[in-house]
């Protein structure tokens, strides 16, 4: 059917799709209404997938997000995770320190947070991103106030907690097989001290930064 015979490829495909439509129409309808098959057949409606609209890489701090977009476009999740950490530190002017403070999260420009999130959501097909994580957290009953039960449930839901233990960065899954909301993970929000250290997900400063991030996502209407 790809090439047809003497240009008859389109003719064959048209009648094949028409035949499918007829086979999906009950014989009861055809017999009782005594309509010619030709009146039942309709031209097939073809749905063409639309290309996701391009994202304007806006930044209130003049940050260049093209590298992050390129990495996500290529589904290089680990490198994109690391680049997310880099650009967020640049936005907050905390590159030297290597981690974000709670107040950095509260004052993080919505314009930049939205750009980062939109890139993750777009190229993961809605699987990863800060807004995805925040939605899951809220669905579990999460608020700006820390609740151990909710936080543990959130960790279980996104795969950051396995068998009642919080994972380290070496255990993060950089693949579509990861649970929804699993990434980004290597951002300073979850770090305590030097970013080369393991992720101490269960430490209160890290939890506080995480909760404030989700609150910031809501404030920015993402």
Number of C-alpha atoms within 10 A of each C-alpha: 10 9 9 12 11 6 9 12 13 14 12 15 14 12 13 12 15 17 13 12 15 17 10 8 13 9 11 9 11 14 10 8 9 9 11 10 9 9 7 14 16 11 11 11 6 6 6 6 6 6 6 9 7 9 12 10 18 17 18 12 13 11 14 12 19 10 14 22 22 14 17 22 16 10 17 14 21 19 16 24 20 16 20 23 22 19 21 25 21 16 19 18 14 17 15 8 12 20 23 24 18 18 11 20 23 16 10 19 17 19 14 21 23 21 18 23 19 23 24 29 19 19 19 19 12 15 18 26 25 26 24 22 24 24 16 19 22 16 12 15 13 22 16 14 10 14 12 12 11 17 19 16 20 23 21 17 19 20 20 25 18 12 7 11 13 18 19 14 16 8 10 17 17 18 14 15 8 15 16 18 26 24 29 21 24 21 22 25 26 23 26 21 14 11 16 10 11 15 22 17 22 17 12 12 17 21 19 18 22 24 23 22 24 25 20 23 24 14 11 14 10 17
